[in-house]
Amino acid sequence: MKENEGIRINKYLSEVGFCSRREADKLLEQGKITLNGKVPELGTKVGPKDVVKVNGKSVGKPIEKHVYIAFNKPVGIVSTTDTKGERNNIIDFIGHKQRIFPVGRLDKDSEGLILLTSDGDIVNKILRSKNNHQKEYEVRVDRSIAHSFIEQMGMGVPILDTMTDPCFVEQTGRSSFRIILTQGLNRQIRRMTEYLGYDVRSLKRVRIMHIKLDIPVGKWRDLTAAELSKLKRLVSDSSKTHD
């Protein structure tokens, strides 16, 4: 369901299991259905906060509008929806009233920005690697960084039976750097640095696409209207499923 749109009232009644679409059309013609207290016309759409009644009794529940949030994940929280198998999971930590799921992962030992939403369609679009959506990280390692390290990280490193894509890497301190990835390999930055003889001491994601980390650790916020509009525009041509 697109933003600011609903679904036709006959489809709504069918989806909540009240009756078929054809039967819903008959009830509409007979004036037995109301939408927010008024008799609707055929083809009228039901929105997130609308209340549908048949013969004066509420049917189903209002359609919830999708939520899109940015969360500053603390170290120790696991990016999984498995609320039973994992004690420190992200879903229980946030405690949102709607059913949400993370867009990708951020490993347990890392902190920073992760998006969560109830919109499964947009999750698939963002995660599709060939869409080249940027993710920016700030990393600190265990010792002084050599210039060759920055060069090799940027050119690509062999991990997980593949060569990582070329990427932007910039040294920001004696033992720190920032890196922008478009890939999403498992523990990619940690594996890359380990291959080159370094150990990650801290790793923070500070940006996903155009959305920047701007909230304290452990806090979340809804995406702004401008952020959400741009996000949907950026993924509008993305394929929803993997090949």
C-alpha positions as CSV (number, residue, x, y, z in Angstrom):
1,M,0.0,0.0,0.0
2,K,1.5,3.3,-1.0
3,E,1.7,6.2,1.3
4,N,-1.5,8.3,1.4
5,E,-3.4,5.5,-0.3
6,G,-5.7,2.7,1.0
7,I,-7.3,-0.4,-0.3
8,R,-10.8,-0.7,-1.8
9,I,-13.4,-1.3,0.8
10,N,-14.4,-4.6,-0.8
11,K,-10.8,-5.9,-0.7
12,Y,-10.5,-4.7,2.9
13,L,-13.5,-6.8,3.9
14,S,-12.1,-9.7,2.1
15,E,-8.7,-9.4,3.6
16,V,-10.0,-9.2,7.2
17,G,-12.0,-12.4,6.5
18,F,-15.5,-10.9,6.7
19,C,-16.9,-11.8,3.3
20,S,-15.9,-12.0,-0.4
21,R,-15.4,-8.9,-2.5
22,R,-18.6,-9.7,-4.4
23,E,-20.6,-10.0,-1.2
24,A,-19.0,-6.8,0.0
25,D,-20.3,-5.0,-3.2
26,K,-23.8,-6.2,-2.5
27,L,-23.6,-5.0,1.1
28,L,-22.4,-1.6,-0.2
29,E,-25.3,-1.4,-2.6
30,Q,-27.7,-2.2,0.2
31,G,-26.2,0.6,2.4
32,K,-25.3,-1.8,5.1
33,I,-21.6,-0.7,5.3
34,T,-20.3,2.5,6.8
35,L,-16.9,4.1,6.7
36,N,-16.3,6.5,9.6
37,G,-20.0,6.7,10.1
38,K,-21.0,7.4,6.5
39,V,-22.2,5.1,3.7
40,P,-19.4,4.9,1.1
41,E,-19.6,4.5,-2.6
42,L,-18.3,1.5,-4.6
43,G,-14.6,1.8,-5.0
44,T,-14.0,3.9,-1.9
45,K,-10.7,3.2,-0.2
46,V,-10.0,2.4,3.4
47,G,-7.0,4.3,5.0
48,P,-4.9,3.6,8.0
49,K,-7.2,5.3,10.6
50,D,-10.6,4.5,9.0
51,V,-13.2,2.4,10.7
52,V,-15.4,0.1,8.8
53,K,-18.7,-1.2,10.1
54,V,-21.3,-3.6,8.8
55,N,-24.8,-3.3,10.2
56,G,-23.4,-1.0,12.9
57,K,-20.7,-3.4,14.1
58,S,-16.9,-2.8,13.5
59,V,-15.2,-5.1,11.1
60,G,-11.6,-6.1,11.4
61,K,-9.3,-3.4,12.7
62,P,-7.9,-0.1,11.2
63,I,-5.1,-0.6,8.7
64,E,-1.9,0.4,10.4
65,K,0.3,2.8,8.5
66,H,3.9,1.5,7.9
67,V,6.6,2.8,10.2
68,Y,10.1,3.6,9.2
69,I,12.6,4.3,12.0
70,A,16.3,5.0,12.5
71,F,18.0,3.4,15.5
72,N,21.4,3.9,17.1
73,K,22.2,0.3,18.0
74,P,24.4,-0.2,21.1
75,V,27.2,-2.8,21.2
76,G,25.8,-6.1,22.5
77,I,22.4,-5.9,20.8
78,V,21.7,-8.5,18.1
79,S,20.0,-7.5,14.8
80,T,17.5,-10.3,14.6
81,T,13.8,-10.7,14.8
82,D,14.2,-14.0,16.8
83,T,12.8,-12.7,20.1
84,K,12.8,-16.2,21.6
85,G,16.2,-17.6,20.6
86,E,18.2,-14.4,21.3
87,R,18.0,-12.5,24.6
88,N,19.5,-9.2,23.6
89,N,17.6,-8.8,20.3
90,I,16.9,-5.5,18.6
91,I,13.1,-6.0,18.5
92,D,12.7,-6.5,22.3
93,F,15.2,-3.7,23.0
94,I,13.2,-1.1,20.9
95,G,9.8,-2.4,22.0
96,H,7.8,-0.8,19.2
97,K,4.0,-1.4,19.2
98,Q,4.1,-2.4,15.6
99,R,5.7,-5.5,14.2
100,I,9.0,-4.2,12.7
101,F,12.1,-5.8,11.3
102,P,15.7,-4.6,10.7
103,V,16.9,-3.6,7.2
104,G,20.0,-5.7,7.0
105,R,22.2,-6.4,10.0
106,L,24.8,-4.7,12.2
107,D,26.9,-7.3,14.1
108,K,26.6,-7.7,17.8
109,D,30.0,-6.1,18.5
110,S,29.3,-3.0,16.4
111,E,27.2,0.1,17.0
112,G,25.4,2.8,15.1
113,L,22.7,3.4,12.5
114,I,20.3,0.7,11.5
115,L,16.9,1.1,9.9
116,L,13.8,-0.8,10.9
117,T,10.4,-0.9,9.3
118,S,7.1,-2.7,9.0
119,D,7.3,-2.4,5.2
120,G,8.8,-5.7,3.9
121,D,8.7,-4.5,0.3
122,I,11.2,-1.6,0.9
123,V,13.4,-3.9,3.0
124,N,14.0,-6.2,0.0
125,K,14.7,-3.2,-2.3
126,I,17.3,-1.6,0.0
127,L,19.1,-4.9,0.7
128,R,19.5,-5.8,-3.0
129,S,23.2,-5.4,-3.4
130,K,23.3,-4.4,-7.0
131,N,21.4,-1.2,-6.1
132,N,24.7,0.2,-4.8
133,H,23.3,1.9,-1.7
134,Q,26.1,3.4,0.4
135,K,26.8,2.7,4.0
136,E,29.4,4.7,5.9
137,Y,31.4,3.5,8.9
138,E,33.9,4.9,11.4
139,V,36.4,2.3,12.5
140,R,39.3,2.2,15.0
141,V,41.9,-0.5,14.9
142,D,44.4,-1.9,17.4
143,R,47.6,-0.1,16.1
144,S,48.9,2.6,13.9
145,I,47.6,2.5,10.3
146,A,50.1,2.2,7.4
147,H,49.4,4.0,4.2
148,S,49.4,0.6,2.4
149,F,46.5,-0.5,4.6
150,I,44.3,2.3,3.3
151,E,45.3,1.6,-0.3
152,Q,44.6,-2.1,0.0
153,M,41.3,-1.6,1.7
154,G,40.2,0.7,-1.0
155,M,41.3,-1.6,-3.9
156,G,39.7,-4.7,-2.5
157,V,40.5,-7.6,-0.2
158,P,40.0,-11.3,-0.7
159,I,37.5,-12.6,1.9
160,L,34.8,-15.2,1.9
161,D,36.0,-16.7,-1.4
162,T,35.5,-13.4,-3.2
163,M,37.3,-10.0,-3.7
164,T,35.6,-7.1,-2.1
165,D,34.5,-4.2,-4.4
166,P,36.7,-1.1,-4.6
167,C,35.5,1.4,-2.0
168,F,36.3,4.8,-0.5
169,V,38.6,4.7,2.5
170,E,40.1,7.6,4.4
171,Q,42.4,7.7,7.4
172,T,41.0,9.9,10.1
173,G,43.5,9.4,12.9
174,R,46.6,7.4,13.9
175,S,44.6,4.2,14.2
176,S,41.2,5.2,12.8
177,F,39.6,5.5,9.4
178,R,36.2,5.9,7.7
179,I,35.0,3.6,4.9
180,I,32.0,3.7,2.6
181,L,30.7,0.4,1.3
182,T,28.0,-0.7,-1.2
183,Q,28.4,-4.4,-0.4
184,G,26.9,-6.2,2.5
185,L,29.2,-9.2,3.1
186,N,29.0,-10.9,6.5
187,R,31.3,-8.9,9.0
188,Q,32.9,-7.4,5.9
189,I,35.0,-4.6,7.5
190,R,36.3,-6.9,10.3
191,R,37.3,-9.6,7.9
192,M,39.0,-7.0,5.6
193,T,41.0,-5.5,8.4
194,E,41.9,-9.0,9.8
195,Y,43.2,-10.1,6.4
196,L,45.6,-7.1,6.5
197,G,46.8,-7.9,10.0
198,Y,44.7,-5.5,12.1
199,D,42.0,-6.0,14.7
200,V,38.9,-3.8,15.0
201,R,38.6,-2.1,18.4
202,S,35.4,-0.2,17.6
203,L,33.1,0.0,14.6
204,K,30.2,2.5,14.1
205,R,27.9,2.9,11.2
206,V,27.1,6.6,10.8
207,R,25.2,6.7,7.5
208,I,22.9,4.6,5.3
209,M,22.4,6.2,1.9
210,H,21.2,9.8,2.8
211,I,20.2,9.0,6.3
212,K,22.7,10.1,8.9
213,L,23.2,9.0,12.5
214,D,22.0,11.9,14.7
215,I,20.6,10.3,17.9
216,P,22.2,9.0,21.1
217,V,23.2,5.3,21.5
218,G,20.1,3.2,22.3
219,K,17.6,5.7,21.0
220,W,15.4,5.7,17.9
221,R,13.4,8.1,15.9
222,D,10.9,8.1,13.0
223,L,12.4,9.0,9.6
224,T,11.5,12.5,8.6
225,A,9.0,13.1,5.7
226,A,11.9,14.3,3.6
227,E,14.1,11.3,4.4
228,L,11.3,8.9,3.7
229,S,10.4,10.6,0.4
230,K,14.0,10.4,-0.8
231,L,14.4,6.8,0.4
232,K,11.3,5.7,-1.6
233,R,12.6,7.7,-4.6
234,L,16.0,6.1,-4.5
235,V,14.6,2.5,-4.4
236,S,11.7,3.1,-6.7
237,D,13.5,1.4,-9.6
238,S,15.0,-1.4,-7.4
239,S,14.1,-5.0,-8.0
240,K,12.1,-6.5,-5.1
241,T,13.6,-10.0,-5.2
242,H,16.9,-11.7,-5.7
243,D,17.7,-13.3,-9.0
